[in-house]
Structures are given as C-alpha cells and as structure tokens.
Amino acid sequence: MLYAVSVLPTSHLNAELAEGILRGVEPLGRLLDACGRPAVRDHLRIGRLQNATLANALGAGPSDRLWCRTYRLAVEHTLTASIVEVFSPRLVE
C-alpha cells in the first residue's frame, strides 16, 4: 500500500493523459511513457516520517516511522510534476 501526492498542472496535457492522471489508477511515469512522453526523475530524496494519521491508514502503529520519497518528473527537460510517496510497512512483509 502506498500514499502518494502528485502536484502537476493538467491544463497543458493532452486530454487522454489528463484523464488517466485524474483517474489515479496508473502511475504517472507509466502514463507518460504510454503517451510517448517519457519522463526523467530528478531530485530524488528518501527519508522517514512520523505521522499518526498516515500510519493508521497504512496499517502501522501511530508512532511508527514510515519510509517516504520525493522526486520531480521532467518531460522534455521541463518540470512536469512533483511527487511525494509514503510507503506502508506491509510492503516488506
């Protein structure tokens, strides 16, 4: 299980890609690849955070520290999105 937040403007994207993003089912990178617009990740940061609400939603204890990562996606050398992902401890069980 994963909690993710993506910040990106959809106004300059084609309709098919924007609809796929708004559905929220497929990962953003996979959607971009499928539309012939491969993305490059940069500014990758990995860390841990403590958030009782997220921990509860991800099936962890309220004091558990959760692994997270942030990165940016760039398409055609232009910043397209900023991503934050928080991972459930269940992923490693």
C-alpha positions in Angstrom: 0.0 0.0 0.0 1.2 3.5 -0.9 0.1 7.0 -0.2 1.1 9.4 -2.9 0.5 13.1 -3.7 1.4 14.5 -7.1 1.4 18.2 -8.0 1.2 19.0 -11.7 -0.7 21.3 -14.0 -3.0 19.3 -16.2 -4.0 22.2 -18.4 -1.1 21.8 -20.9 -1.5 18.0 -21.2 -3.5 16.2 -23.9 -7.0 15.0 -22.9 -6.1 11.3 -22.8 -3.2 11.8 -20.5 -5.1 14.3 -18.2 -8.0 11.8 -17.9 -5.6 9.0 -17.0 -4.0 11.1 -14.3 -7.3 12.2 -12.8 -8.4 8.5 -12.6 -5.4 7.9 -10.4 -5.0 4.2 -11.2 -1.8 4.0 -13.3 1.5 5.5 -12.1 2.2 8.9 -13.6 5.5 7.7 -15.2 3.8 4.8 -16.9 1.1 7.1 -18.3 3.7 9.4 -19.7 5.5 6.5 -21.3 2.3 5.2 -22.9 1.7 8.6 -24.4 5.2 8.7 -25.9 6.4 11.3 -23.4 9.0 9.5 -21.3 9.9 11.3 -18.1 13.1 11.7 -16.2 13.2 11.6 -12.4 15.5 14.0 -10.6 16.0 15.5 -7.1 15.2 12.1 -5.5 15.2 12.2 -1.7 14.5 9.3 0.6 13.6 9.6 4.2 11.3 8.6 7.1 8.5 10.5 8.7 6.2 10.1 11.6 2.6 10.8 11.1 -0.1 9.0 13.1 -2.9 9.6 10.6 -0.9 8.2 7.7 0.5 5.4 9.8 -3.0 4.3 10.8 -4.3 4.5 7.2 -1.3 2.3 6.1 -1.8 -0.3 8.8 1.1 0.8 11.0 1.3 1.9 14.6 0.8 5.6 15.4 4.4 6.0 16.5 5.9 4.0 13.6 8.2 5.9 11.2 7.3 5.5 7.6 9.6 5.4 4.6 9.0 8.1 2.0 10.5 9.5 -1.1 10.1 12.7 -3.1 11.2 13.4 -6.6 10.4 15.5 -9.6 9.4 14.3 -13.1 10.6 16.2 -16.1 9.3 15.7 -19.6 11.4 17.2 -22.5 13.6 19.0 -20.0 10.6 20.8 -18.4 9.5 20.2 -14.8 6.2 18.4 -15.1 5.4 17.1 -11.6 6.5 17.0 -8.0 5.8 13.6 -6.3 5.6 12.6 -2.6 5.2 8.9 -1.8 4.8 7.3 1.6 5.1 3.5 1.9 3.2 1.1 4.1 5.4 -1.2 6.2 3.2 -4.0 4.8 5.2 -3.8 1.6 8.1 -5.6 3.2 6.1 -8.3 5.0 
